[in-house]
């Protein structure tokens, strides 16, 4: 049982790092989207916004998975 517990901790820790990376990517895309909008590239900015929406949706699912792993 302790071996499984340690594996769960390692998995949750790795997922947490990936989640932090995902948040950083979303922040970078948001900055680029603002810049694109300012320079009249609305179509490209719209694509970036769609990418951010996917990151946001997946981030919530990853956060939920992390909580389930940490509680097991």
C-alpha positions in Angstrom: 0.0 0.0 0.0 2.7 2.6 0.8 4.2 2.0 -2.7 0.9 2.9 -4.3 0.6 5.9 -2.1 4.1 7.1 -3.2 3.2 6.6 -6.8 0.0 8.6 -6.4 2.0 11.4 -4.8 4.5 11.4 -7.7 1.7 11.3 -10.3 -0.1 14.2 -8.6 3.1 16.2 -8.3 3.8 15.7 -12.0 0.3 16.6 -13.0 0.6 19.7 -10.9 3.7 20.8 -12.7 2.0 20.2 -16.0 -1.0 22.3 -14.8 1.4 25.1 -13.9 2.9 24.9 -17.4 -0.6 25.1 -18.9 -1.4 28.2 -16.9 1.8 29.8 -18.1 1.0 29.0 -21.7 -2.5 30.4 -21.3 -1.0 33.6 -19.9 1.4 33.9 -22.8 -1.3 33.3 -25.3 -3.4 35.9 -23.6 -0.6 38.5 -24.0 -0.1 37.6 -27.6 -3.9 37.8 -28.2 -4.0 41.3 -26.8 -1.2 42.4 -29.0 -2.8 40.8 -32.1 -6.1 42.6 -31.3 -4.3 45.9 -31.0 -2.7 45.5 -34.5 -6.0 44.6 -36.2 -5.4 40.9 -36.5 -8.8 39.9 -35.2 -9.0 36.5 -37.0 -5.7 35.4 -35.6 -6.6 36.7 -32.1 -9.9 34.8 -32.3 -7.9 31.6 -33.0 -5.7 32.3 -30.0 -8.8 32.9 -27.8 -10.2 29.5 -28.9 -6.9 27.9 -27.9 -7.1 29.6 -24.5 -10.6 28.2 -24.0 -9.3 24.7 -24.6 -6.5 25.2 -22.1 -8.9 26.6 -19.5 -11.3 23.6 -20.0 -8.5 21.1 -19.8 -6.9 22.8 -16.8 -10.1 22.3 -14.8 -10.2 18.6 -15.7 -6.5 18.2 -14.7 -7.1 20.0 -11.4 -10.0 17.6 -10.7 -7.8 14.6 -11.5 -5.1 15.9 -9.2 -7.5 16.2 -6.4 -8.9 12.6 -7.0 -5.3 11.2 -7.0 -4.3 13.1 -3.9 -7.4 11.9 -2.0 -6.8 8.2 -2.9 
